[in-house]
Amino acid sequence: MALCPVCWWEDDGQEDDDAGDVRLTVNGELSLREARQHYAVCGAAHPRFLPYVRKPQASEQ
């Protein structure tokens, strides 16, 4: 598992097929779908992660 420094989502193997499921893993009560929605609005998987994220580098966009 890897923690993304851009959005602060930890890859737990969730994919598009189950993006709406809440797995209660390292990402707490967030589904991948919710994290994507938060990222689109505020630039982090959840607003509480804003102090920890950074802007994506050109190779990450």
C-alpha positions in Angstrom: 0.0 0.0 0.0 1.2 3.5 -0.8 0.0 6.8 0.5 -0.4 9.4 -2.2 1.3 12.7 -1.4 -1.0 14.5 -3.8 -4.4 13.5 -2.4 -3.5 11.5 0.8 -5.4 8.4 -0.3 -3.8 5.2 0.7 -4.1 2.6 -2.1 -6.0 -0.3 -0.6 -6.7 -2.1 -3.9 -10.1 -0.5 -4.5 -11.0 -0.1 -8.1 -13.7 1.5 -10.2 -16.0 -1.5 -9.9 -16.3 -1.1 -6.1 -15.5 2.6 -5.8 -18.7 3.3 -3.8 -17.9 0.7 -1.2 -16.6 1.8 2.2 -14.0 -0.8 3.3 -13.1 0.6 6.7 -9.4 0.1 6.0 -6.6 2.6 6.2 -8.9 5.2 4.6 -11.4 5.1 7.4 -15.0 5.6 6.4 -14.2 7.0 2.9 -15.0 5.3 -0.3 -12.9 5.8 -3.3 -15.8 7.6 -4.9 -16.1 10.0 -2.0 -12.4 10.6 -2.0 -12.5 11.4 -5.7 -15.3 13.9 -5.2 -13.5 15.6 -2.4 -10.3 15.8 -4.5 -12.3 17.5 -7.3 -13.5 20.1 -4.9 -10.6 20.7 -2.5 -7.5 18.9 -3.8 -7.4 16.2 -1.2 -9.1 12.9 -0.5 -10.8 14.7 2.4 -10.6 18.3 3.5 -9.0 17.2 6.8 -6.0 16.0 4.7 -5.3 19.4 3.2 -2.3 20.2 5.5 -0.5 17.1 4.2 -1.0 17.2 0.5 1.0 18.9 -2.3 0.2 19.9 -5.9 0.8 17.2 -8.5 4.0 17.2 -10.5 3.7 17.3 -14.3 4.4 13.6 -14.5 1.5 12.9 -12.1 -1.3 14.7 -14.0 
